[in-house]
């Protein structure tokens, strides 16, 4: 089924290629090894910026994006005010 023109689509499934949870290698932050998903990269960058380096390592090593997101909840809610916005630009290819 095709979406109506102007419709807002949610990419809530890890199986959708435009979802942050989609398992695909992501090169970001000058890391030698790629991240397993955009979600891994996003929360790794946030944890690293906030000085949670051990947590950042756990996030990068997480088996899938759901675990990476769950681990990110270990950061203090007050940390969000200190974190700068990062845009992660990805090129998807099959």
N, C-alpha and C positions, 0 to 999 in steps of 0.2 A: 504494500500500500504506500502510495506517495503522500508526502506531507503537503498540506495546503500552503500556497505562497504566503510568506510572512509568518509562518508558524514557528514557534520557539520549540526546539527539540532539546531534550535532556539526554545526555550520554551517561546514564547512571549504571550501565553494565560494564564490568571489566572486559567484556567481550567486544565492545565497540571500539574501533580504532581511534576515535577521537576522545575517548575517556582517559582521564589521568591515570586510571588504574590498568589500562591496557598493557599487557606484558610485551614490552619492546625495548631494545637497548637504547638508552638516552645518554648522549655525551654532553656533559655540562660541568661548569665550574672548574675547568682545566684538570679534571680527574682522568687518570690513565685508564682506569676500568670504567666502562659505562654503567649507568644505573639501570635497574631492571624495569623501571617505569618512570613516567613524569612525576608521579606521586612520591616515589623514592627520592628523586632529585629535589623536589620542592621542600620536603620536610628535612632532608639532610642539610640543605642550605640554611633553613631556618634554625635548626639545632646548632649548626656550626657558628652562625652569626651571633647566637646568644651565648656561646661559650660552653655549650653542652656537647663537648667533643666525643665523650664515650657514647652518649645517646645517638649522635650522628653516625657513629660506626655501626651501632645496632640497626639503625634505620636502613643504612645502605645494604647491610647483610640480610635484611628481612626477606623471607622466602617469596612473599607477594605483597602487592600494594596495600591490601587490607591490613596486614600486620604492620607495615611501615606507618600507616595512618594511626593505628592503635597506639604504637610506640610514641608517636608525636604528642599524645595526650599527657605524657610524663612531664612535658614542659609546663611551667607555671603560667596560668592565664595572664598574669601581669607581664610576662615576657612578650606577649603579642604587641604591646605598645612600643617595645624597643626594637622590634624587627622591621627592617626596611623591606619594601615591596620588591620582589624579584619577578621578572618576566622570563619565562623559559620558552625559547623559540625552538620548535622541533620540526624536523623534516621527516615525514613519514614515507617510507618506501617499502614495497614488498619484494 
